[in-house]
Each structure stands twice: as C-alpha cells, then as structure tokens.
Amino acid sequence: MRGYIPLSILLASALVLAGCKREERELRPSPPASEVVNETQVSGLNPGANPLPTPPTPAMYEESAYAVSEGKRLFNQYNCSGCHANGGGGIGPPLMDNYWVYGSQPQNIFTTIVEGRPNGMPSFRNRIPQYQVWEIAAYVRSMSGLLPKDVAPSRSDQLYVRPPEQSMPKQTPVGVTGEPQK
C-alpha cells in the first residue's frame, strides 16, 4: 500500500487548487488602436461642434491598486500638482473635496484631461496615452475618497503634505447647483 493516495484526497486537493486565483496584473498595458484618442475628433468645447464621444470606463483601473498608484506617480510627473497643489487646489480647483464643477464620474475626469476646460485646464490630447489618462482619473477620484480603501494609495514617499488617500472619508460629490451628483 505504499504510494497509494486515496481518491478523495486527490479530488479535494484538485478542488482547492482550482479555487485559487491570483490577481492578474498587466504592468504596461498597451491601449488598443481603436481606443486611441486622435486629432481628427472634434472638441466639445467649440460652440456648435459635435462633442467628443467619451469612451466607456474600464473598471480595471479603479479596481487595481497598482493602476491608482501609477496614476499618483503620473499626476506628479505630468505636473498636475503644479496647478492642483497635490489635490488641495491652487491655480486649479481642489480635487480633495466633494465639489465637482464638471462631474466626478471617471468619464468626466477623462474628458477634462483629454479635452481641457475653459479658463485654465490645458488639453492633453495626444500627449498622454489613454491608459495613463484612465490611471490619472482613478487617482483623482481616490483623492476625494471615491474609491475603495484597499485600492487607494496608502502613503507618499515624499515629505508629509496631507493625509494619504486611503484615509480620506467618502464624500458625496456635488455639482454646480449644490445638489448631490449620481
């Protein structure tokens, strides 16, 4: 009977191994060619022009701690903190509160980054790859507590400026009218 393993133990171990699933990470995702924002699309900021169609939100960016931390790194590398002062507001509006002029949905933030906004926000069309725009948008949402705590970055590697995104209380975004956004 040496070397004999009961069938029930084999089946149980096969079920346990089949039930294990690791997190799948794509460290450098390349955007599909059909999703690249190109120059020929018309800006939604021009009166009478057709608005730029906003692509659907890939939820994978808001569910991945890696993507949100990459968004944090890109936020600083593209000098977003130069105007938004690490999310607290400066020349640009603050990103850590619950007041959103153009909406708090990821699609709205994506459009703001790609198209720009009147009176200050430049357009980053063809300057930032689309997957990086989604990572930045996910990070911007984490600043005001709109992402789960286990996804938001926990601390910075620089000097202490503000509490980490992970400790931000969840806020209900409000629009221009002061009513909660959905």
C-alpha positions as a Markdown table, in Angstrom:
| # | Residue | x | y | z |
|---|---|---|---|---|
| 1 | Met | 0.0 | 0.0 | 0.0 |
| 2 | Arg | 3.0 | 2.2 | -0.2 |
| 3 | Gly | 2.5 | 5.3 | -2.5 |
| 4 | Tyr | -1.3 | 4.9 | -2.5 |
| 5 | Ile | -3.2 | 8.2 | -2.2 |
| 6 | Pro | -7.0 | 7.9 | -1.6 |
| 7 | Leu | -9.1 | 9.3 | -4.5 |
| 8 | Ser | -11.0 | 11.6 | -2.1 |
| 9 | Ile | -7.8 | 13.4 | -1.1 |
| 10 | Leu | -6.8 | 13.8 | -4.8 |
| 11 | Leu | -10.2 | 15.3 | -5.6 |
| 12 | Ala | -10.2 | 17.6 | -2.6 |
| 13 | Ser | -6.7 | 18.9 | -3.4 |
| 14 | Ala | -7.7 | 19.4 | -7.1 |
| 15 | Leu | -10.7 | 21.4 | -6.0 |
| 16 | Val | -8.6 | 23.6 | -3.6 |
| 17 | Leu | -6.0 | 24.3 | -6.3 |
| 18 | Ala | -8.7 | 25.1 | -8.9 |
| 19 | Gly | -10.3 | 27.5 | -6.5 |
| 20 | Cys | -7.1 | 29.6 | -6.0 |
| 21 | Lys | -6.9 | 32.6 | -8.3 |
| 22 | Arg | -4.2 | 35.1 | -8.3 |
| 23 | Glu | -4.5 | 38.7 | -9.2 |
| 24 | Glu | -3.7 | 39.3 | -12.8 |
| 25 | Arg | -1.6 | 42.4 | -13.4 |
| 26 | Glu | -0.8 | 43.9 | -16.7 |
| 27 | Leu | 2.1 | 46.2 | -15.7 |
| 28 | Arg | 2.4 | 48.1 | -19.0 |
| 29 | Pro | -1.0 | 47.8 | -20.8 |
| 30 | Ser | -1.0 | 48.9 | -24.4 |
| 31 | Pro | -4.2 | 50.6 | -25.5 |
| 32 | Pro | -6.0 | 49.0 | -28.4 |
| 33 | Ala | -5.7 | 51.1 | -31.6 |
| 34 | Ser | -9.4 | 51.7 | -31.7 |
| 35 | Glu | -9.4 | 53.4 | -28.3 |
| 36 | Val | -6.6 | 55.9 | -29.1 |
| 37 | Val | -7.9 | 59.4 | -29.0 |
| 38 | Asn | -6.9 | 61.0 | -32.3 |
| 39 | Glu | -6.6 | 64.5 | -33.5 |
| 40 | Thr | -9.4 | 64.4 | -36.0 |
| 41 | Gln | -12.1 | 64.2 | -33.4 |
| 42 | Val | -13.9 | 67.5 | -32.8 |
| 43 | Ser | -13.6 | 69.2 | -29.4 |
| 44 | Gly | -16.7 | 69.5 | -27.3 |
| 45 | Leu | -15.6 | 73.0 | -26.1 |
| 46 | Asn | -16.3 | 74.6 | -29.5 |
| 47 | Pro | -19.8 | 76.0 | -29.8 |
| 48 | Gly | -21.9 | 74.2 | -32.4 |
| 49 | Ala | -19.3 | 71.4 | -32.7 |
| 50 | Asn | -20.0 | 67.7 | -32.1 |
| 51 | Pro | -18.8 | 66.7 | -28.7 |
| 52 | Leu | -16.0 | 64.2 | -28.4 |
| 53 | Pro | -17.5 | 60.7 | -27.6 |
| 54 | Thr | -16.2 | 59.6 | -24.2 |
| 55 | Pro | -15.1 | 56.0 | -24.2 |
| 56 | Pro | -16.6 | 53.7 | -21.6 |
| 57 | Thr | -14.8 | 53.5 | -18.3 |
| 58 | Pro | -12.6 | 50.5 | -18.0 |
| 59 | Ala | -13.3 | 49.4 | -14.4 |
| 60 | Met | -10.0 | 47.7 | -14.2 |
| 61 | Tyr | -8.2 | 51.0 | -13.4 |
| 62 | Glu | -10.4 | 51.8 | -10.4 |
| 63 | Glu | -10.2 | 48.2 | -9.1 |
| 64 | Ser | -6.4 | 48.0 | -9.3 |
| 65 | Ala | -4.2 | 49.4 | -6.5 |
| 66 | Tyr | -1.3 | 49.3 | -9.0 |
| 67 | Ala | -3.1 | 51.4 | -11.6 |
| 68 | Val | -4.1 | 54.0 | -8.9 |
| 69 | Ser | -0.6 | 54.3 | -7.6 |
| 70 | Glu | 0.7 | 54.7 | -11.2 |
| 71 | Gly | -1.9 | 57.4 | -11.6 |
| 72 | Lys | -0.4 | 59.1 | -8.5 |
| 73 | Arg | 3.1 | 58.9 | -10.0 |
| 74 | Leu | 1.9 | 60.2 | -13.3 |
| 75 | Phe | -0.1 | 63.0 | -11.6 |
| 76 | Asn | 3.2 | 64.3 | -10.3 |
| 77 | Gln | 5.2 | 63.6 | -13.4 |
| 78 | Tyr | 2.8 | 65.5 | -15.7 |
| 79 | Asn | 2.9 | 68.4 | -13.2 |
| 80 | Cys | -0.8 | 68.2 | -12.4 |
| 81 | Ser | 0.2 | 69.1 | -8.8 |
| 82 | Gly | 1.7 | 72.4 | -10.2 |
| 83 | Cys | -1.9 | 73.7 | -10.6 |
| 84 | His | -3.8 | 71.5 | -8.3 |
| 85 | Ala | -1.3 | 71.6 | -5.4 |
| 86 | Asn | -1.3 | 67.9 | -4.6 |
| 87 | Gly | -5.1 | 67.9 | -4.8 |
| 88 | Gly | -5.7 | 70.8 | -2.3 |
| 89 | Gly | -6.2 | 73.4 | -5.1 |
| 90 | Gly | -4.0 | 76.3 | -6.2 |
| 91 | Ile | -4.4 | 77.8 | -9.6 |
| 92 | Gly | -6.6 | 74.8 | -10.5 |
| 93 | Pro | -9.6 | 73.7 | -8.4 |
| 94 | Pro | -9.1 | 71.4 | -5.4 |
| 95 | Leu | -9.5 | 67.7 | -6.1 |
| 96 | Met | -9.9 | 66.5 | -2.4 |
| 97 | Asp | -13.3 | 68.0 | -1.7 |
| 98 | Asn | -16.8 | 67.0 | -2.8 |
| 99 | Tyr | -17.4 | 69.9 | -5.2 |
| 100 | Trp | -17.0 | 68.9 | -8.8 |
| 101 | Val | -17.7 | 71.5 | -11.5 |
| 102 | Tyr | -17.6 | 69.1 | -14.4 |
| 103 | Gly | -18.7 | 65.9 | -12.6 |
| 104 | Ser | -17.0 | 63.3 | -10.6 |
| 105 | Gln | -17.6 | 60.3 | -12.9 |
| 106 | Pro | -14.4 | 58.8 | -14.4 |
| 107 | Gln | -15.7 | 59.7 | -17.9 |
| 108 | Asn | -16.0 | 63.4 | -16.9 |
| 109 | Ile | -12.4 | 63.4 | -15.5 |
| 110 | Phe | -11.1 | 61.6 | -18.6 |
| 111 | Thr | -12.8 | 64.2 | -20.8 |
| 112 | Thr | -11.4 | 67.1 | -18.7 |
| 113 | Ile | -7.8 | 65.7 | -19.1 |
| 114 | Val | -8.0 | 65.0 | -22.8 |
| 115 | Glu | -10.1 | 68.0 | -23.9 |
| 116 | Gly | -9.1 | 70.6 | -21.3 |
| 117 | Arg | -11.5 | 73.1 | -19.8 |
| 118 | Pro | -12.0 | 76.8 | -20.4 |
| 119 | Asn | -10.1 | 79.3 | -18.3 |
| 120 | Gly | -7.1 | 77.3 | -17.5 |
| 121 | Met | -7.1 | 73.5 | -17.9 |
| 122 | Pro | -5.0 | 72.6 | -21.0 |
| 123 | Ser | -5.8 | 69.8 | -23.3 |
| 124 | Phe | -3.5 | 66.8 | -23.0 |
| 125 | Arg | -4.8 | 65.1 | -26.3 |
| 126 | Asn | -2.0 | 63.2 | -28.0 |
| 127 | Arg | 0.3 | 63.9 | -25.1 |
| 128 | Ile | -0.7 | 61.3 | -22.7 |
| 129 | Pro | -1.6 | 57.7 | -23.7 |
| 130 | Gln | -5.2 | 56.8 | -23.0 |
| 131 | Tyr | -4.4 | 54.1 | -20.4 |
| 132 | Gln | -2.4 | 56.7 | -18.4 |
| 133 | Val | -5.3 | 59.1 | -18.6 |
| 134 | Trp | -7.5 | 56.4 | -17.0 |
| 135 | Glu | -4.9 | 55.8 | -14.3 |
| 136 | Ile | -4.7 | 59.5 | -13.5 |
| 137 | Ala | -8.5 | 59.7 | -13.5 |
| 138 | Ala | -8.7 | 56.8 | -11.0 |
| 139 | Tyr | -6.1 | 58.5 | -8.8 |
| 140 | Val | -8.0 | 61.8 | -8.9 |
| 141 | Arg | -11.2 | 60.0 | -7.7 |
| 142 | Ser | -9.2 | 58.4 | -4.9 |
| 143 | Met | -8.2 | 61.9 | -3.6 |
| 144 | Ser | -11.8 | 62.6 | -2.5 |
| 145 | Gly | -12.5 | 59.1 | -1.2 |
| 146 | Leu | -14.5 | 57.8 | -4.2 |
| 147 | Leu | -12.5 | 54.6 | -4.5 |
| 148 | Pro | -12.4 | 51.6 | -2.0 |
| 149 | Lys | -9.8 | 52.0 | 0.8 |
| 150 | Asp | -7.9 | 48.9 | -0.3 |
| 151 | Val | -7.3 | 50.4 | -3.8 |
| 152 | Ala | -6.3 | 54.0 | -2.8 |
| 153 | Pro | -2.6 | 54.7 | -2.2 |
| 154 | Ser | -1.7 | 54.5 | 1.5 |
| 155 | Arg | 1.2 | 57.0 | 1.8 |
| 156 | Ser | 3.6 | 59.1 | -0.3 |
| 157 | Asp | 7.3 | 58.6 | -0.5 |
| 158 | Gln | 7.9 | 62.3 | -0.2 |
| 159 | Leu | 7.5 | 64.8 | 2.6 |
| 160 | Tyr | 4.2 | 64.7 | 4.5 |
| 161 | Val | 1.9 | 67.2 | 2.9 |
| 162 | Arg | -1.5 | 65.8 | 3.5 |
| 163 | Pro | -3.1 | 62.6 | 4.8 |
| 164 | Pro | -2.9 | 59.6 | 2.5 |
| 165 | Glu | -5.8 | 58.9 | 0.0 |
| 166 | Gln | -6.6 | 55.7 | 1.9 |
| 167 | Ser | -7.6 | 57.7 | 5.0 |
| 168 | Met | -9.9 | 60.2 | 3.1 |
| 169 | Pro | -13.5 | 59.9 | 4.2 |
| 170 | Lys | -16.0 | 59.0 | 1.4 |
| 171 | Gln | -17.7 | 62.2 | 0.2 |
| 172 | Thr | -20.8 | 62.7 | -1.9 |
| 173 | Pro | -19.9 | 64.8 | -4.9 |
| 174 | Val | -21.9 | 67.9 | -5.6 |
| 175 | Gly | -22.2 | 69.8 | -8.8 |
| 176 | Val | -22.6 | 73.4 | -9.7 |
| 177 | Thr | -26.1 | 73.5 | -8.4 |
| 178 | Gly | -25.0 | 72.2 | -5.0 |
| 179 | Glu | -27.1 | 69.0 | -5.3 |
| 180 | Pro | -25.5 | 65.6 | -5.0 |
| 181 | Gln | -24.4 | 64.0 | -8.3 |
| 182 | Lys | -25.3 | 60.5 | -9.2 |
